[in-house]
Amino acid sequence: MTDISSRTAELLSGHRESIDRLDAILVYTLGERFKHTQAVGRLKAEHNLPPSDPKREAQQIARLEDLAHRADLDPEFAKKFLNFIIAEVIQHHKQHQP
């Protein structure tokens, strides 16, 4: 291996190790988030509240778009990601409904 290709392989490996750590952080963070949303779903079911809260969802989307801008992340991607999570949460909430 040449010095350049060796250095490239080393840099690539370092980036991939960081990506793997960040993926683990994302998975554990989502796991923690869903523990809380499951608790919210049970609470809503106990108090006969609807599984969906459009006002809260709109606030969360706006908040995430702002965070995305500040984090130099495509806000449309962030919005799609949150919409996916919200859809999953609503499905979980519906499972708790009588």
PAPAVO-486993 format. One line per 4 residues: number of its first residue (from 1); their letters; for each residue x, y, z of C-alpha. Coordinates in steps of 0.1 Angstrom, whole numbers, plus 2048, in hexadecimal, padded with zeros to 3 digits. Each point is the difference from the previous one (the first is absolute). Layout:
NUM> a> X Y Z ~ ...
//
This chain:
1> mtdi> 800 800 800 ~ 80D 823 7F8 ~ 802 81B 81B ~ 7E2 811 7F0
5> ssrt> 7EA 7E2 7FE ~ 80A 7F5 823 ~ 7F8 823 80E ~ 7DE 7FF 7ED
9> aell> 7F8 7DE 80F ~ 809 80D 823 ~ 7EA 81F 7FC ~ 7E3 7EA 7F2
13> sghr> 803 7E9 81D ~ 7FF 81D 819 ~ 7E1 80E 7F0 ~ 7EF 7DE 800
17> esid> 807 7FB 825 ~ 7F0 822 807 ~ 7E2 7F7 7EB ~ 7FC 7DF 812
21> rlda> 801 812 822 ~ 7E7 81A 7F4 ~ 7E9 7E4 7F3 ~ 801 7F0 823
25> ilvy> 7F8 822 810 ~ 7E2 804 7E8 ~ 7F2 7DE 807 ~ 803 803 826
29> tlge> 7F2 824 7FE ~ 7E2 7F3 7EC ~ 7FB 7E4 818 ~ 7FF 819 81D
33> rfkh> 7E9 817 7ED ~ 7E7 7E3 7F8 ~ 800 7F6 825 ~ 7F2 822 808
37> tqav> 7E8 801 7E3 ~ 7F3 7DE 80B ~ 7FA 80E 823 ~ 7EE 81E 7EF
41> grlk> 7EA 7E7 7EC ~ 7F6 7EE 820 ~ 7F9 820 812 ~ 7EA 80C 7E2
45> aehn> 7ED 7DF 800 ~ 7FA 802 826 ~ 7F2 823 7FC ~ 7ED 7FA 7E0
49> lpps> 815 819 7EC ~ 805 7FC 7DA ~ 81F 7EE 7F5 ~ 80A 81D 7E9
53> dpkr> 806 825 80A ~ 803 814 7E0 ~ 808 820 812 ~ 81D 7F0 813
57> eaqq> 80C 7EE 7E0 ~ 801 821 7ED ~ 814 810 81C ~ 818 7E3 800
61> iarl> 805 802 7DB ~ 807 826 801 ~ 818 7FB 81D ~ 812 7E4 7EE
65> edla> 803 815 7E0 ~ 810 81B 815 ~ 818 7E8 810 ~ 809 7F2 7DE
69> hrad> 808 822 7F3 ~ 817 806 81E ~ 810 7DE 7FC ~ 806 805 7DB
73> ldpe> 7E9 7E3 7F7 ~ 7E7 801 7E4 ~ 7E0 80B 811 ~ 7EB 7EC 7E7
77> fakk> 812 7E1 80A ~ 7FB 808 825 ~ 7DB 806 7F9 ~ 7FC 7DF 7EE
81> flnf> 813 7EE 81C ~ 7E9 80F 81B ~ 7E1 7F9 7EC ~ 80B 7DC 7FE
85> iiae> 805 7FF 826 ~ 7DF 811 806 ~ 7EE 7E7 7EB ~ 810 7E3 813
89> viqh> 7F7 811 821 ~ 7DB 804 7F6 ~ 7FF 7DB 7F6 ~ 80D 7F7 822
93> hkqh> 7E7 817 811 ~ 7E4 7F1 7ED ~ 80A 7DE 80D ~ 7FA 80C 824
97> qp> 7DD 80D 7F8 ~ 7E3 7EB 80C
//
